[in-house]
Amino acid sequence: MDKKLVLAALIGTLSISPVSAKEFQDHNHMMNHGDGHLMDMDGGMVMGQNVDTLPGGCDKIAATKEITIHAGHKYAEKFPGTMYAFDQQEFQFEPCTKLTVHFINDDEIRHQWMMHGLPKYLYPKGMFHLEVSGPGKVSGTLILPPGDKTYLVHCDIAQHMEKGMKAQLKVGKGAEDLPSIPGVTTSVFPDDYSGKPYVAEQIPTETTTAPAVDSTTASATTSSTPTDTETDTGLSGTTIIGLAIGFLIAPSLAKKYKGMSPGEIIASMIDSATSFISSAIKLVRGIFKKSTDKTAAIANK
């Protein structure tokens, strides 16, 4: 063999430096940017940290807890059809618990542990957020609100949640379980390996004809039917029920909003209303999906 070729090959081999994996970093010297936002130049970030401000309705810290959560591709191996996952998919704590989360990323890419639905008057955008780029660890603390609620925890990097990096955190007794939590609840849109072409669900429609109503009869019926407002006391049944409910829940509301400013109370009420509407929509969707699935099953027989 030509000596020049051998020499050139040897020089080329020596000039190629080995590629090493990124070293593990413990992000414990981050800069505080205020409002619970900490970060460094190496890819560590904490948003929404709260170590001492009690949420409205919490008279004191009920408990002090610490958890360590790992994130990575290897934790998805036990969930077929997923690519990324946390090593734990469900958490539960007492209301008003001071919780420190140690988040460890075991992959060479960026992962997050992001908790949604927190009261916005205390946590900007209702969010507590931990993030690590590449192998490393970051820690953050928050104080959980009072009440029984289930919070979404996930990685917000594109497609990471959809591919399995999702969990739920229950405060108190929790509320309803969230859908598509790996190993906890069934998927809303499970992967289909049947090979059959996708066919969009057809929404069944029913056409009904309302019976004709004689205008004279309707007018007479309307004028002769007493209304709630036409009572001797001047109070409708609905009003009386509303006042009764108000007296019953007034003590619990006073405790919940104790120490909060009017703005904080309004923000908290809006959060509660939003959560109620969201739960109602999920319930209606679930009922509708069961109905359409049943209709489709009957049609396929």
Helices and strands as residue ranges (DSSP letters): H 3-15, E 25-26, E 31-32, E 38-39, E 44-47, E 63-72, G 73-76, E 85-86, E 90-93, E 97-105, E 110-116, G 124-126, E 127-133, E 136-143, E 149-154, E 166-171, H 215-224, H 237-256, H 262-300
